[in-house]
Amino acid sequence: MTMTRTSVFGTILLYSTLGLLAVLFLMPAYMAVVTALKLPADISLPSAWELPPVFNWSSFADAAAMLRPNFVNSVILTITATIGSTVLGSLNGYVFSKWKFKGSEVVFTLFLFGMFIPYQVILIPLFQTLRAMNLYGGLPGLILAHIVYGLPITSLIFRNFYSQIPTALIESGRLDGAGFFSIYLRIVFPLSIPGFVVTSLWQFTQIWNEFLWGICLTRHADNPITVGLAQLAGGQAVSWNLPMAGSIMAAVPVLCIYIFLGRYFIRGLLAGSVKE
């Protein structure tokens, strides 16, 4: 009986703590929704937590009209850069795990240093490089920057994932006369779906939410949605219902992806982590 009471008390304490943390975590989201549904005249600090007297749904329509070009830019940027970084990372992981060469471990270690370089450190060299390549100011340059910056983490994930594939499969393909790309396309790639799910979700989230490169490396017409949100909130007289509505719409794509694909992200992240 004592153990049962202790177990019940522990369960109640656990779920109470989780519920409190969930409420604290969702407070900014509540504030964003409440503010987005208010008229500009109803927004004030003393009444910030109160529900709006009249629901102003037009805030979302106005914010969508203002952010439509930025949203399109972010979709093009995120999808293109995610595909590029995941495909190249898959090939890198394939090489470093199954086609090792002399000094490959040293090269791979140096390659991974890119994971620890902050965005701010390489901003000026990146700006100068893109300008020298005539890619500064548009989406192609920003896409290239995100592809290159994402290669270390995608290569690491795929390298660890491919290391669990039996080398005998690769050797059998070689004996049958298959080459580098034939083995990849016919043997390795079909087994790579969990790895692609993990890297795609990771890259999508990082690229979609990135702000610094978006504002520094693109001109106004090619700004992503994070920069568009900052511009909505700029100025001296801000209608705070519009930035809040815009932030909710900007968060929806990533939120939906993790709601529907989050379970596959965890499965892919753990795939091959335990050998039987």
JOKA-V950204 format. One record per helix or strand of 3 or more residues. SS is the DSSP state (alpha for helix, beta for strand). FROM is the first residue (numbers start at 1). LEN is the number of residues. Records with the same first field share a line. If there is no record, write none. Layout:
# JOKA-V950204
SS=FROM-LEN ; FROM-LEN
This chain:
# JOKA-V950204
alpha=2-35 ; 40-3 ; 58-41 ; 104-13 ; 123-10 ; 139-24 ; 167-9 ; 180-12 ; 193-17 ; 212-6 ; 220-3 ; 225-8 ; 240-31
